[in-house]
Amino acid sequence: MSHSSTQPFVKWAGGKRQLLEKLRSRMPSACKKYYEPFVGGGALLFDSKPEQAFINDINRELMHTYEAIRDSRDEFISRMEEMDRVTCTKEFYYKTRGRYNEKLSGGEYDVEMAVLFVYLNKHCFNGLYRVNAKGLFNVPWNQKISGKSIDIENIKAVSYYLQNVTITCQDFETALEGAGAQDFIYLDSPYAPLNPTSFEAYTKEGFTIEEHRRLAEVFRRLTEKGCYCMLTNHNTELIHELYDGFSMEEIDVRRAINSNASKRVGKELIIRNYR
């Protein structure tokens, strides 16, 4: 694995940039393949750059953007530069959001959609990805008219690395079917609720408590297969119950995406099935 300077190209809820040192130091010293079924912004992926990587997320628009950057890098960069030549006023932001939602409604998964996806991520409030009941993006403008949407050299580095990465958009359990002994799996699912009313999903499908129980079952099955598994989640009774018997470490975190500043600190767990 390599630790050069490639960075995530989007800000993503639950992103792990602040925890990279802790996560990196707890990865197995050697492994065969790397699996990340809830890849999100891919902070650990781009930090470690494993040679054989399989990445997945249920957010189709996100994974389409990974593919567009991998397969159509030059067109992606050219279109993004064109977007950034226009001042991001309130009017332009909402026009862009409307265009993106038109493409969502029409199922137009092309390079333009990927460009709009990244542009909105950089210019929406707190970098959130949130959709309404119809599956349409509804995050407001961040009220900042300046700032580039991409680092061109980083996009080139991301595209180069992704050439040999398998990218999928499917259920996490399906995405892990090929994992075997000595493969490393990093599991960073949407977090379990801090209380029963705090669940918010970033896709319209959601991630329920039942899904967390299914994830824990998959974790145990992967352990039986000889996989190295590392998981991060909230420090709650539910998570302690689901992963009883595995190594658990409590860590302090700063939560970058939360509308209430007082809730941007908390405690999380790093859970492993190996030492």
Buried (B, 14 or more C-beta within 10 A) or exposed (E): BEEEEBBBBBBBBBBBBEBBEBBEEBBBEEBBBBBBBBBBBBBBBBBBBBEEBBBBBBBBBBBBBBBBBBBBBEBBBEBBBEBBEEEBEEEBBEEBBEBBBEBBEEEEBEBBBBBBBBBBBBBBBBBBBBBEEEBBBEBBBBEEEEEEBBEEEBBBBBBEBBEEBBBBBBBBBEBBEEBEEBBBBBBBBBBBBBEEEEBEEBBEEEBBEEBBBBBBEBBBBBBEBEBBBBBBBBBBEBBEEBBEEBBBEEBEBEBBBBEEEEEEEBEBBBBBBBE
